[in-house]
Amino acid sequence: MASTPAVASLYRRCLKLSLDWTVHRYIWRGQAVYIRSLFDANKHVREPRQQRALFQEAEQLLETWKHPDPYRPPTAPGGSKFERNIPAPMLDPPPHMTL
């Protein structure tokens, strides 16, 4: 049986996957509404076998449509700006000099 957190995780992964394939947010919003309607259409399924089948079908679709180069925020690990400007290490201050 698919638990509520598992379904919520699947929903978020579906949204993130559709965002990987969509360039503009205004186009993605329509896809997000469509994904939500698909989840809402199966919200009243109570049969555990049917829930499991729906969950596995969605997992297979996610794997099928997986983007070869998914979007990563620039400052996230794997992003183009990750650790670009690393702060300087904290070193001991130089000794005091008297002139």
Biopython code that builds the backbone (N, CA, C, O; Angstrom):
import numpy as np
from Bio.PDB.StructureBuilder import StructureBuilder

atoms = [
    (1, "MET", "N", (0.843, -1.178, 0.000)),
    (1, "MET", "CA", (0.000, 0.000, 0.000)),
    (1, "MET", "C", (0.888, 1.241, 0.000)),
    (1, "MET", "O", (1.865, 1.300, 0.747)),
    (2, "ALA", "N", (0.570, 2.204, -0.805)),
    (2, "ALA", "CA", (1.351, 3.432, -0.917)),
    (2, "ALA", "C", (0.955, 4.383, 0.212)),
    (2, "ALA", "O", (-0.215, 4.740, 0.345)),
    (3, "SER", "N", (1.923, 4.786, 1.015)),
    (3, "SER", "CA", (1.643, 5.691, 2.122)),
    (3, "SER", "C", (1.566, 7.124, 1.612)),
    (3, "SER", "O", (1.981, 7.425, 0.493)),
    (4, "THR", "N", (1.034, 7.988, 2.444)),
    (4, "THR", "CA", (0.883, 9.398, 2.071)),
    (4, "THR", "C", (2.229, 10.065, 1.775)),
    (4, "THR", "O", (2.336, 10.771, 0.772)),
    (5, "PRO", "N", (3.270, 9.871, 2.613)),
    (5, "PRO", "CA", (4.566, 10.491, 2.265)),
    (5, "PRO", "C", (5.153, 9.957, 0.961)),
    (5, "PRO", "O", (5.797, 10.700, 0.221)),
    (6, "ALA", "N", (4.935, 8.677, 0.675)),
    (6, "ALA", "CA", (5.454, 8.102, -0.568)),
    (6, "ALA", "C", (4.750, 8.714, -1.778)),
    (6, "ALA", "O", (5.383, 8.999, -2.795)),
    (7, "VAL", "N", (3.447, 8.913, -1.661)),
    (7, "VAL", "CA", (2.690, 9.518, -2.762)),
    (7, "VAL", "C", (3.096, 10.986, -2.929)),
    (7, "VAL", "O", (3.217, 11.475, -4.053)),
    (8, "ALA", "N", (3.304, 11.682, -1.818)),
    (8, "ALA", "CA", (3.739, 13.085, -1.893)),
    (8, "ALA", "C", (5.122, 13.178, -2.536)),
    (8, "ALA", "O", (5.384, 14.085, -3.326)),
    (9, "SER", "N", (5.995, 12.247, -2.201)),
    (9, "SER", "CA", (7.331, 12.223, -2.802)),
    (9, "SER", "C", (7.237, 11.944, -4.306)),
    (9, "SER", "O", (7.932, 12.571, -5.105)),
    (10, "LEU", "N", (6.379, 11.008, -4.677)),
    (10, "LEU", "CA", (6.181, 10.695, -6.094)),
    (10, "LEU", "C", (5.639, 11.924, -6.842)),
    (10, "LEU", "O", (6.072, 12.223, -7.954)),
    (11, "TYR", "N", (4.699, 12.619, -6.223)),
    (11, "TYR", "CA", (4.130, 13.831, -6.834)),
    (11, "TYR", "C", (5.212, 14.894, -7.042)),
    (11, "TYR", "O", (5.290, 15.493, -8.115)),
    (12, "ARG", "N", (6.042, 15.131, -6.030)),
    (12, "ARG", "CA", (7.122, 16.116, -6.158)),
    (12, "ARG", "C", (8.114, 15.708, -7.241)),
    (12, "ARG", "O", (8.571, 16.548, -8.016)),
    (13, "ARG", "N", (8.449, 14.417, -7.297)),
    (13, "ARG", "CA", (9.382, 13.960, -8.332)),
    (13, "ARG", "C", (8.787, 14.132, -9.721)),
    (13, "ARG", "O", (9.508, 14.455, -10.665)),
    (14, "CYS", "N", (7.478, 13.920, -9.859)),
    (14, "CYS", "CA", (6.816, 14.143, -11.152)),
    (14, "CYS", "C", (6.894, 15.617, -11.550)),
    (14, "CYS", "O", (7.169, 15.942, -12.705)),
    (15, "LEU", "N", (6.650, 16.506, -10.582)),
    (15, "LEU", "CA", (6.726, 17.935, -10.878)),
    (15, "LEU", "C", (8.143, 18.349, -11.259)),
    (15, "LEU", "O", (8.334, 19.113, -12.205)),
    (16, "LYS", "N", (9.127, 17.854, -10.534)),
    (16, "LYS", "CA", (10.521, 18.210, -10.835)),
    (16, "LYS", "C", (10.938, 17.667, -12.194)),
    (16, "LYS", "O", (11.669, 18.328, -12.932)),
    (17, "LEU", "N", (10.476, 16.466, -12.526)),
    (17, "LEU", "CA", (10.811, 15.891, -13.831)),
    (17, "LEU", "C", (10.196, 16.713, -14.954)),
    (17, "LEU", "O", (10.846, 16.967, -15.968)),
    (18, "SER", "N", (8.943, 17.132, -14.779)),
    (18, "SER", "CA", (8.324, 17.945, -15.832)),
    (18, "SER", "C", (9.016, 19.299, -15.948)),
    (18, "SER", "O", (9.076, 19.868, -17.038)),
    (19, "LEU", "N", (9.538, 19.822, -14.845)),
    (19, "LEU", "CA", (10.278, 21.083, -14.889)),
    (19, "LEU", "C", (11.611, 20.915, -15.609)),
    (19, "LEU", "O", (12.099, 21.859, -16.231)),
    (20, "ASP", "N", (12.211, 19.717, -15.532)),
    (20, "ASP", "CA", (13.448, 19.458, -16.275)),
    (20, "ASP", "C", (13.219, 19.536, -17.786)),
    (20, "ASP", "O", (14.105, 19.962, -18.527)),
    (21, "TRP", "N", (12.049, 19.132, -18.237)),
    (21, "TRP", "CA", (11.770, 19.090, -19.675)),
    (21, "TRP", "C", (11.170, 20.385, -20.201)),
    (21, "TRP", "O", (11.079, 20.566, -21.416)),
    (22, "THR", "N", (10.762, 21.285, -19.327)),
    (22, "THR", "CA", (10.090, 22.514, -19.742)),
    (22, "THR", "C", (11.001, 23.711, -19.533)),
    (22, "THR", "O", (11.627, 23.848, -18.482)),
    (23, "VAL", "N", (11.073, 24.566, -20.524)),
    (23, "VAL", "CA", (11.964, 25.720, -20.456)),
    (23, "VAL", "C", (11.322, 26.865, -19.686)),
    (23, "VAL", "O", (11.980, 27.484, -18.850)),
    (24, "HIS", "N", (10.069, 27.156, -19.946)),
    (24, "HIS", "CA", (9.398, 28.313, -19.363)),
    (24, "HIS", "C", (8.408, 27.899, -18.287)),
    (24, "HIS", "O", (7.703, 26.899, -18.420)),
    (25, "ARG", "N", (8.367, 28.689, -17.216)),
    (25, "ARG", "CA", (7.461, 28.390, -16.103)),
    (25, "ARG", "C", (5.999, 28.479, -16.511)),
    (25, "ARG", "O", (5.194, 27.684, -16.025)),
    (26, "TYR", "N", (5.626, 29.393, -17.367)),
    (26, "TYR", "CA", (4.217, 29.524, -17.734)),
    (26, "TYR", "C", (3.732, 28.299, -18.510)),
    (26, "TYR", "O", (2.543, 27.983, -18.467)),
    (27, "ILE", "N", (4.612, 27.616, -19.206)),
    (27, "ILE", "CA", (4.249, 26.359, -19.874)),
    (27, "ILE", "C", (4.203, 25.240, -18.844)),
    (27, "ILE", "O", (3.314, 24.390, -18.876)),
    (28, "TRP", "N", (5.170, 25.250, -17.930)),
    (28, "TRP", "CA", (5.239, 24.208, -16.906)),
    (28, "TRP", "C", (4.012, 24.229, -16.000)),
    (28, "TRP", "O", (3.577, 23.181, -15.525)),
    (29, "ARG", "N", (3.456, 25.403, -15.759)),
    (29, "ARG", "CA", (2.296, 25.508, -14.867)),
    (29, "ARG", "C", (1.126, 24.682, -15.386)),
    (29, "ARG", "O", (0.436, 24.035, -14.598)),
    (30, "GLY", "N", (0.893, 24.691, -16.681)),
    (30, "GLY", "CA", (-0.166, 23.866, -17.255)),
    (30, "GLY", "C", (0.109, 22.387, -17.066)),
    (30, "GLY", "O", (-0.807, 21.607, -16.803)),
    (31, "GLN", "N", (1.376, 21.999, -17.199)),
    (31, "GLN", "CA", (1.731, 20.597, -16.972)),
    (31, "GLN", "C", (1.553, 20.219, -15.509)),
    (31, "GLN", "O", (1.125, 19.106, -15.200)),
    (32, "ALA", "N", (1.877, 21.136, -14.611)),
    (32, "ALA", "CA", (1.716, 20.871, -13.181)),
    (32, "ALA", "C", (0.244, 20.664, -12.824)),
    (32, "ALA", "O", (-0.092, 19.795, -12.020)),
    (33, "VAL", "N", (-0.616, 21.460, -13.421)),
    (33, "VAL", "CA", (-2.053, 21.309, -13.179)),
    (33, "VAL", "C", (-2.537, 19.965, -13.726)),
    (33, "VAL", "O", (-3.371, 19.308, -13.103)),
    (34, "TYR", "N", (-2.025, 19.556, -14.876)),
    (34, "TYR", "CA", (-2.397, 18.261, -15.454)),
    (34, "TYR", "C", (-1.925, 17.106, -14.565)),
    (34, "TYR", "O", (-2.668, 16.151, -14.340)),
    (35, "ILE", "N", (-0.701, 17.193, -14.065)),
    (35, "ILE", "CA", (-0.182, 16.152, -13.162)),
    (35, "ILE", "C", (-1.039, 16.075, -11.911)),
    (35, "ILE", "O", (-1.371, 14.987, -11.441)),
    (36, "ARG", "N", (-1.398, 17.237, -11.373)),
    (36, "ARG", "CA", (-2.252, 17.259, -10.182)),
    (36, "ARG", "C", (-3.588, 16.598, -10.463)),
    (36, "ARG", "O", (-4.109, 15.873, -9.616)),
    (37, "SER", "N", (-4.155, 16.838, -11.649)),
    (37, "SER", "CA", (-5.448, 16.224, -11.984)),
    (37, "SER", "C", (-5.329, 14.703, -12.078)),
    (37, "SER", "O", (-6.264, 13.986, -11.720)),
    (38, "LEU", "N", (-4.186, 14.206, -12.555)),
    (38, "LEU", "CA", (-3.984, 12.754, -12.605)),
    (38, "LEU", "C", (-3.914, 12.155, -11.202)),
    (38, "LEU", "O", (-4.470, 11.085, -10.953)),
    (39, "PHE", "N", (-3.238, 12.837, -10.294)),
    (39, "PHE", "CA", (-3.163, 12.347, -8.919)),
    (39, "PHE", "C", (-4.523, 12.436, -8.235)),
    (39, "PHE", "O", (-4.908, 11.531, -7.494)),
    (40, "ASP", "N", (-5.248, 13.518, -8.480)),
    (40, "ASP", "CA", (-6.572, 13.677, -7.872)),
    (40, "ASP", "C", (-7.567, 12.651, -8.402)),
    (40, "ASP", "O", (-8.469, 12.233, -7.676)),
    (41, "ALA", "N", (-7.415, 12.244, -9.655)),
    (41, "ALA", "CA", (-8.332, 11.258, -10.229)),
    (41, "ALA", "C", (-8.207, 9.900, -9.538)),
    (41, "ALA", "O", (-9.171, 9.135, -9.493)),
    (42, "ASN", "N", (-7.027, 9.599, -9.002)),
    (42, "ASN", "CA", (-6.811, 8.304, -8.342)),
    (42, "ASN", "C", (-6.738, 8.435, -6.823)),
    (42, "ASN", "O", (-6.275, 7.519, -6.143)),
    (43, "LYS", "N", (-7.180, 9.540, -6.302)),
    (43, "LYS", "CA", (-7.082, 9.791, -4.866)),
    (43, "LYS", "C", (-8.027, 8.903, -4.053)),
    (43, "LYS", "O", (-7.759, 8.641, -2.880)),
    (44, "HIS", "N", (-9.112, 8.443, -4.643)),
    (44, "HIS", "CA", (-10.106, 7.664, -3.913)),
    (44, "HIS", "C", (-9.895, 6.155, -4.046)),
    (44, "HIS", "O", (-10.751, 5.386, -3.610)),
    (45, "VAL", "N", (-8.804, 5.717, -4.624)),
    (45, "VAL", "CA", (-8.519, 4.291, -4.748)),
    (45, "VAL", "C", (-8.116, 3.768, -3.377)),
    (45, "VAL", "O", (-7.169, 4.275, -2.776)),
    (46, "ARG", "N", (-8.828, 2.753, -2.872)),
    (46, "ARG", "CA", (-8.560, 2.207, -1.546)),
    (46, "ARG", "C", (-8.027, 0.775, -1.593)),
    (46, "ARG", "O", (-7.522, 0.270, -0.590)),
    (47, "GLU", "N", (-8.133, 0.132, -2.723)),
    (47, "GLU", "CA", (-7.648, -1.246, -2.873)),
    (47, "GLU", "C", (-6.116, -1.249, -2.875)),
    (47, "GLU", "O", (-5.515, -0.623, -3.748)),
    (48, "PRO", "N", (-5.457, -1.940, -1.916)),
    (48, "PRO", "CA", (-3.995, -1.914, -1.838)),
    (48, "PRO", "C", (-3.293, -2.409, -3.102)),
    (48, "PRO", "O", (-2.268, -1.856, -3.500)),
    (49, "ARG", "N", (-3.836, -3.440, -3.728)),
    (49, "ARG", "CA", (-3.205, -3.949, -4.957)),
    (49, "ARG", "C", (-3.282, -2.925, -6.073)),
    (49, "ARG", "O", (-2.324, -2.734, -6.822)),
    (50, "GLN", "N", (-4.413, -2.276, -6.178)),
    (50, "GLN", "CA", (-4.579, -1.258, -7.219)),
    (50, "GLN", "C", (-3.680, -0.054, -6.930)),
    (50, "GLN", "O", (-3.099, 0.521, -7.851)),
    (51, "GLN", "N", (-3.563, 0.328, -5.654)),
    (51, "GLN", "CA", (-2.661, 1.422, -5.281)),
    (51, "GLN", "C", (-1.222, 1.088, -5.642)),
    (51, "GLN", "O", (-0.499, 1.916, -6.196)),
    (52, "ARG", "N", (-0.818, -0.130, -5.323)),
    (52, "ARG", "CA", (0.548, -0.562, -5.621)),
    (52, "ARG", "C", (0.802, -0.552, -7.119)),
    (52, "ARG", "O", (1.872, -0.144, -7.570)),
    (53, "ALA", "N", (-0.189, -1.004, -7.897)),
    (53, "ALA", "CA", (-0.047, -1.030, -9.353)),
    (53, "ALA", "C", (0.082, 0.407, -9.911)),
    (53, "ALA", "O", (0.914, 0.671, -10.779)),
    (54, "LEU", "N", (-0.746, 1.314, -9.404)),
    (54, "LEU", "CA", (-0.669, 2.710, -9.849)),
    (54, "LEU", "C", (0.679, 3.321, -9.481)),
    (54, "LEU", "O", (1.277, 4.041, -10.281)),
    (55, "PHE", "N", (1.154, 3.035, -8.278)),
    (55, "PHE", "CA", (2.427, 3.561, -7.814)),
    (55, "PHE", "C", (3.573, 3.042, -8.677)),
    (55, "PHE", "O", (4.449, 3.809, -9.076)),
    (56, "GLN", "N", (3.568, 1.745, -8.963)),
    (56, "GLN", "CA", (4.628, 1.161, -9.796)),
    (56, "GLN", "C", (4.572, 1.688, -11.216)),
    (56, "GLN", "O", (5.612, 1.915, -11.834)),
    (57, "GLU", "N", (3.374, 1.883, -11.739)),
    (57, "GLU", "CA", (3.230, 2.440, -13.087)),
    (57, "GLU", "C", (3.817, 3.855, -13.156)),
    (57, "GLU", "O", (4.499, 4.210, -14.118)),
    (58, "ALA", "N", (3.545, 4.649, -12.129)),
    (58, "ALA", "CA", (4.083, 6.006, -12.091)),
    (58, "ALA", "C", (5.609, 5.988, -11.959)),
    (58, "ALA", "O", (6.296, 6.796, -12.585)),
    (59, "GLU", "N", (6.136, 5.073, -11.153)),
    (59, "GLU", "CA", (7.589, 4.945, -11.009)),
    (59, "GLU", "C", (8.234, 4.578, -12.353)),
    (59, "GLU", "O", (9.289, 5.109, -12.703)),
    (60, "GLN", "N", (7.606, 3.681, -13.092)),
    (60, "GLN", "CA", (8.135, 3.282, -14.399)),
    (60, "GLN", "C", (8.098, 4.454, -15.375)),
    (60, "GLN", "O", (9.034, 4.639, -16.154)),
    (61, "LEU", "N", (7.036, 5.244, -15.341)),
    (61, "LEU", "CA", (6.955, 6.416, -16.210)),
    (61, "LEU", "C", (8.045, 7.436, -15.857)),
    (61, "LEU", "O", (8.641, 8.049, -16.743)),
    (62, "LEU", "N", (8.296, 7.610, -14.561)),
    (62, "LEU", "CA", (9.372, 8.513, -14.155)),
    (62, "LEU", "C", (10.711, 8.039, -14.700)),
    (62, "LEU", "O", (11.510, 8.840, -15.186)),
    (63, "GLU", "N", (10.952, 6.748, -14.620)),
    (63, "GLU", "CA", (12.220, 6.208, -15.110)),
    (63, "GLU", "C", (12.315, 6.324, -16.629)),
    (63, "GLU", "O", (13.390, 6.590, -17.166)),
    (64, "THR", "N", (11.202, 6.128, -17.316)),
    (64, "THR", "CA", (11.184, 6.227, -18.775)),
    (64, "THR", "C", (11.467, 7.652, -19.238)),
    (64, "THR", "O", (12.217, 7.860, -20.192)),
    (65, "TRP", "N", (10.865, 8.636, -18.560)),
    (65, "TRP", "CA", (10.976, 10.030, -18.981)),
    (65, "TRP", "C", (12.102, 10.780, -18.285)),
    (65, "TRP", "O", (12.163, 12.007, -18.360)),
    (66, "LYS", "N", (12.986, 10.071, -17.615)),
    (66, "LYS", "CA", (14.083, 10.710, -16.900)),
    (66, "LYS", "C", (14.918, 11.554, -17.868)),
    (66, "LYS", "O", (15.301, 11.089, -18.942)),
    (67, "HIS", "N", (15.190, 12.785, -17.477)),
    (67, "HIS", "CA", (15.930, 13.714, -18.336)),
    (67, "HIS", "C", (17.422, 13.380, -18.311)),
    (67, "HIS", "O", (17.973, 13.134, -17.238)),
    (68, "PRO", "N", (18.089, 13.368, -19.472)),
    (68, "PRO", "CA", (19.517, 13.029, -19.499)),
    (68, "PRO", "C", (20.396, 14.101, -18.850)),
    (68, "PRO", "O", (21.495, 13.797, -18.385)),
    (69, "ASP", "N", (19.925, 15.345, -18.815)),
    (69, "ASP", "CA", (20.687, 16.432, -18.215)),
    (69, "ASP", "C", (19.738, 17.262, -17.353)),
    (69, "ASP", "O", (19.325, 18.347, -17.762)),
    (70, "PRO", "N", (19.384, 16.760, -16.151)),
    (70, "PRO", "CA", (18.382, 17.458, -15.344)),
    (70, "PRO", "C", (18.874, 18.816, -14.851)),
    (70, "PRO", "O", (20.076, 19.062, -14.744)),
    (71, "TYR", "N", (17.923, 19.679, -14.559)),
    (71, "TYR", "CA", (18.246, 21.016, -14.067)),
    (71, "TYR", "C", (18.805, 20.922, -12.652)),
    (71, "TYR", "O", (18.251, 20.227, -11.801)),
    (72, "ARG", "N", (19.891, 21.618, -12.411)),
    (72, "ARG", "CA", (20.457, 21.751, -11.074)),
    (72, "ARG", "C", (20.663, 23.238, -10.814)),
    (72, "ARG", "O", (21.183, 23.947, -11.675)),
    (73, "PRO", "N", (20.261, 23.721, -9.638)),
    (73, "PRO", "CA", (20.537, 25.133, -9.338)),
    (73, "PRO", "C", (22.038, 25.383, -9.406)),
    (73, "PRO", "O", (22.817, 24.521, -8.998)),
    (74, "PRO", "N", (22.461, 26.527, -9.905)),
    (74, "PRO", "CA", (23.889, 26.786, -10.114)),
    (74, "PRO", "C", (24.754, 26.617, -8.871)),
    (74, "PRO", "O", (25.896, 26.170, -8.968)),
    (75, "THR", "N", (24.217, 26.972, -7.699)),
    (75, "THR", "CA", (25.040, 26.883, -6.489)),
    (75, "THR", "C", (24.905, 25.546, -5.772)),
    (75, "THR", "O", (25.529, 25.350, -4.730)),
    (76, "ALA", "N", (24.114, 24.630, -6.295)),
    (76, "ALA", "CA", (23.957, 23.310, -5.686)),
    (76, "ALA", "C", (25.104, 22.397, -6.129)),
    (76, "ALA", "O", (25.748, 22.667, -7.143)),
    (77, "PRO", "N", (25.365, 21.319, -5.381)),
    (77, "PRO", "CA", (26.405, 20.376, -5.824)),
    (77, "PRO", "C", (26.111, 19.881, -7.239)),
    (77, "PRO", "O", (25.001, 19.435, -7.529)),
    (78, "GLY", "N", (27.103, 19.962, -8.106)),
    (78, "GLY", "CA", (26.917, 19.596, -9.503)),
    (78, "GLY", "C", (26.527, 20.777, -10.371)),
    (78, "GLY", "O", (26.499, 20.658, -11.596)),
    (79, "GLY", "N", (26.225, 21.922, -9.757)),
    (79, "GLY", "CA", (25.852, 23.121, -10.507)),
    (79, "GLY", "C", (27.083, 23.833, -11.042)),
    (79, "GLY", "O", (28.208, 23.536, -10.640)),
    (80, "SER", "N", (26.865, 24.766, -11.944)),
    (80, "SER", "CA", (27.983, 25.434, -12.604)),
    (80, "SER", "C", (28.745, 26.399, -11.691)),
    (80, "SER", "O", (29.896, 26.731, -11.972)),
    (81, "LYS", "N", (28.123, 26.847, -10.612)),
    (81, "LYS", "CA", (28.800, 27.783, -9.711)),
    (81, "LYS", "C", (29.137, 27.157, -8.358)),
    (81, "LYS", "O", (29.531, 27.863, -7.430)),
    (82, "PHE", "N", (28.984, 25.840, -8.240)),
    (82, "PHE", "CA", (29.222, 25.190, -6.951)),
    (82, "PHE", "C", (30.680, 25.348, -6.538)),
    (82, "PHE", "O", (31.591, 24.967, -7.273)),
    (83, "GLU", "N", (30.881, 25.902, -5.376)),
    (83, "GLU", "CA", (32.199, 26.128, -4.784)),
    (83, "GLU", "C", (33.109, 26.968, -5.680)),
    (83, "GLU", "O", (34.329, 26.802, -5.660)),
    (84, "ARG", "N", (32.519, 27.868, -6.463)),
    (84, "ARG", "CA", (33.334, 28.710, -7.328)),
    (84, "ARG", "C", (34.125, 29.723, -6.505)),
    (84, "ARG", "O", (35.313, 29.925, -6.756)),
    (85, "ASN", "N", (33.494, 30.352, -5.542)),
    (85, "ASN", "CA", (34.163, 31.340, -4.705)),
    (85, "ASN", "C", (34.232, 30.817, -3.275)),
    (85, "ASN", "O", (33.480, 31.256, -2.405)),
    (86, "ILE", "N", (35.120, 29.901, -3.051)),
    (86, "ILE", "CA", (35.278, 29.331, -1.726)),
    (86, "ILE", "C", (35.892, 30.395, -0.818)),
    (86, "ILE", "O", (36.850, 31.062, -1.208)),
    (87, "PRO", "N", (35.347, 30.559, 0.391)),
    (87, "PRO", "CA", (35.937, 31.557, 1.275)),
    (87, "PRO", "C", (37.376, 31.189, 1.629)),
    (87, "PRO", "O", (37.734, 30.014, 1.708)),
    (88, "ALA", "N", (38.181, 32.209, 1.837)),
    (88, "ALA", "CA", (39.590, 31.982, 2.179)),
    (88, "ALA", "C", (39.688, 31.273, 3.525)),
    (88, "ALA", "O", (38.889, 31.533, 4.424)),
    (89, "PRO", "N", (40.659, 30.383, 3.666)),
    (89, "PRO", "CA", (40.792, 29.683, 4.942)),
    (89, "PRO", "C", (41.227, 30.651, 6.043)),
    (89, "PRO", "O", (41.949, 31.615, 5.789)),
    (90, "MET", "N", (40.788, 30.383, 7.237)),
    (90, "MET", "CA", (41.168, 31.215, 8.387)),
    (90, "MET", "C", (42.552, 30.786, 8.852)),
    (90, "MET", "O", (42.738, 29.676, 9.350)),
    (91, "LEU", "N", (43.507, 31.672, 8.686)),
    (91, "LEU", "CA", (44.881, 31.386, 9.092)),
    (91, "LEU", "C", (45.240, 32.230, 10.310)),
    (91, "LEU", "O", (44.538, 33.188, 10.634)),
    (92, "ASP", "N", (46.328, 31.877, 10.981)),
    (92, "ASP", "CA", (46.799, 32.671, 12.097)),
    (92, "ASP", "C", (47.230, 34.038, 11.584)),
    (92, "ASP", "O", (47.810, 34.141, 10.503)),
    (93, "PRO", "N", (46.952, 35.083, 12.349)),
    (93, "PRO", "CA", (47.368, 36.411, 11.883)),
    (93, "PRO", "C", (48.894, 36.520, 11.896)),
    (93, "PRO", "O", (49.561, 35.807, 12.647)),
    (94, "PRO", "N", (49.440, 37.397, 11.079)),
    (94, "PRO", "CA", (50.896, 37.539, 11.050)),
    (94, "PRO", "C", (51.394, 38.082, 12.392)),
    (94, "PRO", "O", (50.641, 38.751, 13.099)),
    (95, "PRO", "N", (52.658, 37.802, 12.753)),
    (95, "PRO", "CA", (53.167, 38.293, 14.029)),
    (95, "PRO", "C", (53.230, 39.821, 14.041)),
    (95, "PRO", "O", (53.384, 40.459, 12.999)),
    (96, "HIS", "N", (53.112, 40.381, 15.215)),
    (96, "HIS", "CA", (53.141, 41.840, 15.373)),
    (96, "HIS", "C", (54.533, 42.377, 15.078)),
    (96, "HIS", "O", (55.525, 41.846, 15.576)),
    (97, "MET", "N", (54.609, 43.421, 14.274)),
    (97, "MET", "CA", (55.904, 44.005, 13.920)),
    (97, "MET", "C", (55.972, 45.424, 14.478)),
    (97, "MET", "O", (55.012, 46.185, 14.365)),
    (98, "THR", "N", (57.077, 45.768, 15.065)),
    (98, "THR", "CA", (57.289, 47.132, 15.522)),
    (98, "THR", "C", (58.302, 47.801, 14.617)),
    (98, "THR", "O", (59.368, 47.249, 14.346)),
    (99, "LEU", "N", (57.980, 48.942, 14.171)),
    (99, "LEU", "CA", (58.887, 49.676, 13.295)),
    (99, "LEU", "C", (59.520, 50.833, 14.001)),
    (99, "LEU", "O", (60.314, 51.561, 13.405)),
]
sb = StructureBuilder()
sb.init_structure("model")
sb.init_model(0)
sb.init_chain("A")
sb.init_seg("    ")
for serial, (resi, resn, name, xyz) in enumerate(atoms, 1):
    if name == "N":
        sb.init_residue(resn, " ", resi, " ")
    sb.init_atom(name, np.array(xyz, "f"), 0.0, 1.0, " ", f" {name:<3s}", serial, name[0])
structure = sb.get_structure()
